[in-house]
Amino acid sequence: GAGLREVIRTDATGRRISTFIGDPSATWAPFQAVSRKVAGIKQ
């Protein structure tokens, strides 16, 4: 599917390591500001 998926593994010392697999742009797209271009400046 779209978005990121978290994979948690444990290293040799017992610490939990989180790794994210997937497309970050698909995950953050709803939070990104809409880009606007300046068409002109009124004087």
BADO-861293 format. One record per residue (C-alpha): x, z, y. Coordinates in steps of 0.05 Angstrom, whole numbers, plus 32768, in hexadecimal, padded with zeros to 4 digits. Layout:
! residues N
X, Z, Y .
...
***
This chain:
! residues 43
8000, 8000, 8000 .
8011, 7FFF, 8049 .
8034, 8038, 806C .
8068, 806A, 8054 .
806B, 808F, 8013 .
8092, 80D0, 800C .
80BE, 80DA, 7FCF .
80D8, 8121, 7FC4 .
8113, 812D, 7F97 .
813C, 816B, 7F89 .
8188, 8169, 7F8F .
81BB, 818E, 7F64 .
81B5, 81CE, 7F8E .
8169, 81D0, 7F8B .
815B, 81B6, 7FD2 .
8120, 8188, 7FDB .
8132, 8144, 7FF8 .
80FA, 811A, 8017 .
8103, 80CF, 801A .
80D0, 80A0, 8038 .
80C5, 805B, 801B .
809B, 8025, 803B .
808E, 8002, 807D .
8096, 8031, 80B9 .
8078, 7FFE, 80EA .
8037, 7FFD, 80C3 .
8034, 8049, 80C6 .
8042, 8051, 8110 .
801C, 8014, 8129 .
7FDC, 803B, 813B .
8005, 806B, 8167 .
802D, 8036, 818D .
8017, 8027, 81D4 .
7FFA, 7FE3, 81E2 .
802D, 7FB8, 8205 .
8016, 7F99, 8246 .
8038, 7F64, 8270 .
8036, 7F61, 82BC .
8010, 7F23, 82D1 .
801F, 7F2A, 831A .
8025, 7F59, 8355 .
7FF1, 7F5B, 838B .
800B, 7F5F, 83D2 .
***
